[in-house]
Amino acid sequence: MFKTLISATVSKNTPVIGRVRAAYDDWRFSRDITAIMSALDRLSDHQLHLVGIRRDDLFETVAEMMRRAEAQRVVGREVTNMLDRPTTATQPAKEAKPSETARPAATSVAA
């Protein structure tokens, strides 16, 4: 179940540092899941009830929590990517030189 969250999509064309980073992120993610599960498992049934978890549903609750966290991370990454991309609307407009915008003076013939 956690395999879809843990496994990063890394191709063979990814540089070595990218593969190492993905492996490290996978390791940290699985370590975090283990830490959360063990911390919640140490709580008594009464304490679990106070936070809204039943011991029978502990694994499913943690899995759902991790799915929600991953969905929030995806949204965060998308927002960051959108903010990082330069857009023409946010870039200041080029100032035109006065000679380019000035109209030639109208010549009038005085009678």
N, C-alpha and C positions, 0 to 999 in steps of 0.2 A: 504494500500500500504506500509506504513512504518512498519507494523506488522512483516514482514519478516526480516527487519533490526533490529528492536527493540527487538524482542523476542529472548532471548538467549536459547540455547538448554541445559537445565538443567534437569537431571533425578532425580528421588526420591532418588537414591543412592548417589547423590552428598552431601558432607558434608554441614552442615548448613552455614558455613562461605562462601562456594562456591555459595550457593543459594542467600545469602545476597549480595554478591559481584555482582552476575549477575543481581539481582533486582536493585541495585544501578547503575550499568552500563546502564541498560535500562532506568532508570529515568533520568540519565544525558544525554543520547542520545536524549530522547524525549524533554527534556528541551532545549538542543542545537538547535534542529529543530525549536522549538517555538521561540527561540531568533533570529535565522536567518530569519525566516518568518516575524517576527514583525519588525526587522530592515529594511529588504528590502521593507516591506509594507509602511514604513514611508517615503520612497523616493518618489520624484515626478516622473511623467512619463518620463520627460526629463533626470533625473538622472539615472533612470533604463535603458533608451535607451543608455546612455553613457557607461554602463557596459555590454550592450548586452542582456538585459532582457526586455521582454514585460510584462506589468502587467497581461495580460490575461494568460500568460504562467508561472506566478510566481511559482505556486504550483508544476508544472511539472519540472521546472528548479531546484528548491530546491530538489525535489525527485531525479532527475538525479545526482545532485551534491553529495547527500548523498550516492547514489549507488556507485558512483566512489570512494568516500572516504572509504566506506566499503571494496570495492575490493582492494584498496591500503593497508588497514589495514590487510586484509587476507594475501596478499603477504608479508607484513612486518612480520606477525606472522610466516609464513612458513620459511622465511629466518632466523629469529631469532631461530626457532626450529632447523633448519639445522645447524646453527652455534653453538648452545648449545650442540648438540649431539656429543659425542666423536667419533672420527673415527680413524681407525688404520693407515691411511695414514698420519695424522698430528701428531701422537704420535711418539716421538723419538724411534728409534729401540733400543732394549736391546743390551748392549755391551757384547759380548761373552768373557768369560775368556780365557786367552792365552792358558791354558792347553786344552781347548775344541777345539780350532781351529788349534793348532799346529799338524803337521803331525809327525808321528814317523820318526826318522832319518833313511835313507836308509843305510843298511849295505852293504858294498862292500867287496868283498873278494879280497885281493891283491894277485896276483900270482907272 
